[in-house]
Amino acid sequence: MAQVIGVGGIFFKANDPAATREWYGRVLGIPFEDWGGVVFLPQTAAAHPGSGTVFSPFKAETEYFAPSAERFMINLMVDDLAAMLERCAREGVQPVMQILDEPNGRFAHIMDPDGRKIELWEPRPMA
């Protein structure tokens, strides 16, 4: 039987891809390869109980992605939200929202240079 087994990647347009890669590398520590992307290996996320990939359509009228005008946002799993927010702050990036006590983890939202909302998620083991 044919079935979807996961999300294979996130691909998006950027006004200046090199500058966008530089920002994600500097602010979030994402180690881009020479070919222009990065592969997040499943075993890295699997080492953090509660992590997983979510695929979830939202209503067109949702305000959850605000202040971004994009029709999507990117959720990135992090191992230590407080430390990641400190890293962001050192680069002048402040969260536009924080949700620190949810059953499935802690969250903060930041904006990338192209106006996309990035949700940083520190997973919590699921009950």
DAGI-V111732 format. One record per backbone hydrogen bond with DSSP energy under -0.5 kcal/mol. CO is the residue of the C=O (numbers start at 1). NH is the residue of the N-H. If there is no record, write none. Layout:
co: <CO & CO>
nh: <NH & NH>
//
This chain:
co: <6 & 14 & 16 & 17 & 18 & 19 & 20 & 21 & 22 & 23 & 23 & 24 & 24 & 25 & 30 & 33 & 37 & 38 & 39 & 41 & 41 & 42 & 43 & 45 & 47 & 48 & 52 & 59 & 63 & 65 & 74 & 74 & 76 & 80 & 81 & 82 & 83 & 84 & 85 & 86 & 87 & 88 & 88 & 89 & 92 & 97 & 99 & 102 & 104 & 105 & 106 & 107 & 108 & 109 & 109 & 110 & 112 & 116 & 117 & 117 & 118 & 118 & 119 & 119 & 120 & 121 & 121 & 122>
nh: <8 & 17 & 20 & 21 & 22 & 23 & 24 & 25 & 26 & 27 & 28 & 28 & 30 & 29 & 32 & 36 & 33 & 40 & 41 & 44 & 45 & 46 & 47 & 48 & 49 & 51 & 54 & 62 & 66 & 68 & 76 & 119 & 121 & 84 & 85 & 86 & 87 & 88 & 89 & 90 & 91 & 91 & 93 & 92 & 94 & 109 & 107 & 105 & 124 & 102 & 122 & 99 & 120 & 96 & 97 & 118 & 115 & 112 & 74 & 119 & 110 & 120 & 76 & 121 & 108 & 78 & 123 & 106>
//
